[in-house]
Amino acid sequence: MLRYILWRLTVMIPTLFLISALIFTIIQLPPGDFFESQIAELRAQGEAANLQEMEELRKQYGFDKPQVVRYFYWVGGMLTGDFGYSFEYQLPVSEVVGDRLWLTILVSFCTIIVTWLIAFPIGIYSATHQYSWGDYGLTFVGLLGIAIPNFMLALILMYFANIWFGISIGHLMDERFLSQPMSWEKARSILSHLWIPVIIVGTSGTAAMIRRLRANLLDEMQKQYVVTARAKGLHPTRALIKYPLRMALNFFVADIGSILPTIISGAEIVAIVLSLETTGPMLIRALQSQDMYLAGSFLMFLAFLNVVGVLVSDIALGFLDPRIRLQGRSTK
């Protein structure tokens, strides 16, 4: 196991290096840069652009140098903790992400917890009561949750909230707290607004997890070791939890690799619809405006979380399922 972990950690270095090169190349593919886009936008609005200031900023941040030099400048800065400067917000990237990152983690973490708390008991019930009226009803609700896109559900809730209650739902806090530092009043406002995006974002994830847990658990419950355990008089609940449920959780552990970057990125389209102060809209805006350091650093952080999440899920699977051997030993 230790040899496997060390080998995976060693492989992570060239993997992240290749990912960084790919991210940098894709960001540079559109013609021009942030400064040219900014000049064009100002002229379209009928405003005069300070060409001299733009040129000074271009030289200051190395945009007059070859792309290879700029790439190593960007990677070297990240290795020393300097994620660059956001031209869109005119602040260092670390300050731009700041509060948005913590709010995104809060929304995503609460969504994951609510998803698990709802999906696990429903998935177990559906598997142990196959083809019952409860199974049919929960299956129908789950299929609706998968079929309806999250952004459409957000639009529907916004419409009915306005029609029925005359209120406008959106944001993660009252508008008077948007530019204020964190306080008890702001925290209470965030908690009072938090349940709406949690329900909307968690709907499809909950429905999908119910279906997957039900299918995996049904497959395990039909295997011979479960039949043998029941024939020997083992209590049904213990026979369910000790082996079938444990084996059915493989997919859940394998999803850790995708859960970690999701916690940071958030639901971008839902965040735009609900005007949430999370990192999703910020990332999309950075990509549109070619804010290279903000977009590139954020995507690189997501890639790092993805690689770490896959490593954690592989190790956890080795401990959870004795049938998985990470050492690759041959059996006869």
C-alpha positions in Angstrom: 0.0 0.0 0.0 2.8 2.5 0.9 4.6 1.7 -2.3 1.4 2.3 -4.3 0.7 5.7 -2.6 4.3 6.9 -3.2 4.0 5.8 -6.8 0.7 7.7 -7.3 2.2 10.8 -5.6 5.1 10.7 -8.0 2.8 10.3 -11.0 0.8 13.3 -9.8 3.7 15.7 -10.6 3.9 15.1 -14.4 0.1 14.8 -14.5 -0.4 18.2 -13.0 2.4 19.6 -15.2 0.6 18.4 -18.4 -2.7 19.7 -17.1 -1.3 23.1 -16.5 0.2 23.2 -20.0 -3.2 22.2 -21.5 -5.1 24.8 -19.4 -2.7 27.5 -20.4 -2.9 26.5 -24.1 -6.7 26.5 -24.2 -6.9 29.9 -22.4 -4.5 31.4 -25.0 -6.4 29.9 -28.0 -8.9 32.8 -28.4 -7.4 35.7 -30.4 -6.1 38.7 -28.4 -5.9 39.0 -24.6 -7.8 40.7 -21.8 -6.5 44.2 -22.7 -7.6 44.0 -26.3 -11.0 42.7 -25.1 -11.2 45.6 -22.6 -10.3 48.2 -25.3 -12.9 46.8 -27.7 -15.6 46.8 -24.9 -14.9 50.4 -23.9 -15.0 51.6 -27.5 -18.3 49.7 -28.0 -19.7 51.7 -25.1 -18.5 54.9 -26.5 -15.8 55.4 -23.9 -12.1 56.3 -24.5 -9.5 53.7 -23.5 -6.3 54.6 -21.8 -4.0 52.9 -24.3 -0.8 53.9 -22.6 -2.0 52.4 -19.2 -3.1 49.2 -21.0 0.3 48.9 -22.7 2.1 49.4 -19.4 0.1 46.7 -17.7 0.7 44.3 -20.7 4.5 44.8 -20.3 4.3 44.6 -16.4 2.6 41.2 -16.5 4.7 39.8 -19.4 2.1 39.8 -22.2 4.7 41.1 -24.6 6.8 38.0 -24.1 6.4 34.6 -25.9 3.8 32.2 -24.6 6.4 29.7 -23.3 8.0 32.3 -21.1 4.6 33.4 -19.8 3.7 29.8 -19.0 6.7 29.2 -16.9 6.2 32.6 -15.2 2.6 31.6 -14.4 3.6 28.1 -13.1 6.5 29.5 -11.1 4.3 32.0 -9.4 1.8 29.4 -8.4 4.5 27.3 -6.8 5.5 30.2 -4.6 1.9 31.1 -3.7 1.5 33.9 -6.2 -1.6 33.2 -8.2 -1.3 36.3 -10.3 -3.4 39.5 -10.7 -7.0 39.7 -11.8 -7.3 42.4 -14.4 -11.1 42.3 -14.3 -11.3 43.0 -10.6 -8.0 44.8 -10.4 -7.0 42.7 -7.3 -4.8 39.7 -6.7 -6.4 36.4 -7.5 -6.3 35.3 -3.9 -8.3 38.4 -2.8 -10.8 38.0 -5.6 -11.6 34.4 -4.7 -11.6 35.1 -1.0 -15.2 35.1 0.4 -16.7 33.6 -2.7 -14.6 30.4 -2.2 -15.8 30.0 1.4 -19.5 30.6 0.4 -19.1 28.0 -2.4 -17.7 25.5 0.0 -20.5 26.2 2.4 -23.2 25.7 -0.2 -21.6 22.6 -1.7 -20.9 21.0 1.6 -24.4 21.5 2.9 -25.7 20.1 -0.4 -23.6 17.0 -0.1 -24.7 16.3 3.5 -28.4 16.8 2.6 -28.0 14.5 -0.4 -26.5 11.8 1.7 -29.0 12.1 4.5 -31.9 11.8 2.0 -30.5 9.4 -0.5 -29.2 6.6 1.8 -32.4 5.8 3.6 -34.5 6.1 0.5 -32.1 4.0 -1.6 -32.0 1.3 1.1 -35.8 1.3 1.4 -36.3 1.0 -2.3 -33.9 -1.9 -2.6 -35.4 -3.8 0.4 -39.0 -3.1 -0.8 -38.5 -3.8 -4.5 -41.7 -3.3 -6.6 -43.7 -2.0 -3.7 -45.9 1.1 -4.0 -43.3 3.0 -2.0 -40.6 1.8 -4.4 -42.7 2.9 -7.5 -43.5 6.3 -6.0 -39.9 7.0 -5.0 -38.6 5.8 -8.3 -41.0 8.2 -10.1 -39.9 11.1 -7.9 -36.3 10.2 -8.5 -36.7 10.1 -12.3 -38.4 13.6 -12.1 -35.4 14.9 -10.2 -33.0 13.5 -12.8 -35.0 14.7 -15.8 -35.5 18.3 -14.6 -32.4 20.5 -15.0 -31.3 22.3 -11.9 -31.4 25.7 -13.6 -35.0 25.1 -14.8 -36.0 24.1 -11.2 -34.5 27.4 -10.0 -36.5 29.4 -12.6 -39.7 27.6 -11.6 -39.1 28.3 -7.9 -38.3 31.9 -8.6 -41.5 32.3 -10.6 -43.8 30.7 -8.0 -42.1 32.5 -5.1 -42.9 35.8 -6.9 -46.5 34.8 -7.9 -47.6 33.2 -4.6 -45.6 35.1 -2.0 -44.5 38.2 -3.8 -40.9 37.7 -2.9 -37.8 37.5 -5.0 -35.5 34.6 -4.1 -31.8 34.7 -4.9 -28.5 35.7 -3.5 -27.0 34.1 -0.5 -27.7 37.0 1.8 -29.6 40.2 2.0 -28.3 42.8 -0.5 -27.3 45.2 2.3 -24.7 42.6 3.4 -23.1 42.1 0.0 -20.2 44.5 0.5 -19.9 44.2 4.3 -17.4 42.1 6.2 -18.6 38.9 8.0 -20.7 39.5 11.1 -23.3 37.6 13.1 -26.1 39.4 11.2 -24.6 38.5 7.9 -24.1 34.9 9.0 -27.7 34.6 10.0 -28.7 36.1 6.7 -26.6 33.5 4.8 -28.1 30.7 6.8 -31.7 31.9 6.1 -30.9 32.0 2.3 -28.9 28.8 2.2 -31.7 26.3 2.0 -33.0 27.4 -1.4 -29.8 26.7 -3.4 -29.1 23.5 -1.4 -32.5 22.1 -2.4 -32.2 23.1 -6.0 -28.6 21.9 -6.5 -29.1 18.8 -4.5 -32.2 17.6 -6.3 -30.6 15.8 -9.3 -27.7 14.5 -7.2 -30.0 13.0 -4.6 -32.2 11.4 -7.3 -29.1 9.9 -9.1 -27.6 8.6 -5.9 -30.9 6.9 -4.9 -31.1 5.1 -8.2 -27.4 4.0 -8.1 -27.6 2.9 -4.5 -30.8 0.9 -5.2 -29.3 -0.8 -8.3 -26.0 -1.7 -6.6 -27.7 -2.9 -3.4 -30.2 -5.1 -5.4 -27.3 -6.6 -7.2 -25.4 -7.5 -4.0 -28.5 -8.8 -2.2 -29.0 -11.4 -4.9 -25.5 -12.9 -4.5 -24.9 -16.3 -2.9 -23.2 -15.0 0.3 -26.3 -13.0 1.3 -28.5 -16.0 0.7 -26.2 -18.1 2.8 -26.2 -15.6 5.6 -30.0 -15.5 5.7 -30.1 -19.3 5.6 -27.9 -19.5 8.7 -30.4 -17.3 10.6 -28.4 -14.0 10.5 -30.8 -11.1 11.4 -32.0 -9.4 8.1 -30.7 -5.9 9.2 -27.3 -7.2 10.1 -27.1 -9.3 7.0 -27.9 -6.1 5.0 -25.5 -3.7 6.7 -22.5 -6.0 7.2 -21.9 -7.1 3.6 -24.3 -5.9 0.8 -24.5 -2.3 1.9 -20.7 -2.1 2.3 -20.1 -3.5 -1.1 -22.8 -1.3 -2.7 -20.9 1.8 -1.4 -18.1 1.3 -3.9 -19.6 3.8 -6.3 -20.1 6.3 -3.5 -16.4 6.1 -2.5 -15.3 6.2 -6.2 -17.2 9.5 -6.6 -14.8 11.3 -4.2 -12.6 12.2 -7.1 -15.5 14.2 -8.7 -16.9 15.5 -5.4 -13.8 17.5 -4.3 -13.7 19.8 -7.4 -17.5 20.1 -7.3 -17.3 21.5 -3.8 -15.1 24.4 -5.1 -16.6 25.0 -8.5 -20.3 24.9 -7.5 -23.2 24.8 -9.8 -22.3 27.5 -12.3 -25.6 27.9 -14.2 -27.8 27.7 -11.0 -25.5 30.3 -9.4 -26.0 32.6 -12.4 -29.8 32.1 -12.3 -30.1 32.7 -8.6 -27.4 35.4 -8.5 -25.4 33.5 -5.9 -22.1 35.0 -4.6 -20.1 31.8 -5.4 -17.2 31.1 -7.6 -19.1 29.7 -10.6 -20.2 33.0 -12.1 -16.8 34.4 -11.4 -15.1 31.6 -13.3 -17.4 32.0 -16.3 -16.8 35.7 -16.4 -13.1 35.3 -16.2 -13.1 32.9 -19.2 -15.3 35.3 -21.2 -13.0 38.2 -20.5 -9.8 36.2 -20.9 -8.7 37.1 -17.4 -5.9 34.6 -17.7 -4.5 34.5 -14.2 -7.9 34.2 -12.5 -9.3 31.6 -14.8 -6.1 29.6 -15.1 -5.3 29.5 -11.4 -8.9 28.5 -10.6 -8.9 25.7 -13.2 -5.6 24.5 -12.0 -6.9 24.3 -8.5 -9.8 22.2 -9.7 -7.5 19.9 -11.5 -5.4 19.5 -8.4 -8.5 18.6 -6.3 -9.6 16.1 -9.0 -6.2 14.3 -8.9 -6.1 14.2 -5.1 -9.8 13.1 -5.0 -9.1 10.2 -7.3 -6.1 9.1 -5.2 -8.2 9.3 -2.0 -11.0 7.3 -3.6 -8.7 4.6 -4.8 -7.1 4.2 -1.4 -10.5 4.2 0.4 -11.8 1.5 -2.0 -8.8 -0.7 -1.2 -9.8 -0.5 2.5 -13.5 -0.8 1.9 -13.6 -3.7 -0.5 -11.2 -6.6 0.3 -11.6 -7.8 -3.3 -9.6 -4.8 -4.5 -5.9 -5.2 -4.3 -3.9 -2.1 -5.0 -0.6 -4.0 -5.0 -1.6 -5.8 -8.1 -0.7 -9.3 -6.8 -1.6 -12.2 -9.0 -3.9 -14.9 -7.8 -4.1 -18.5 -8.8 
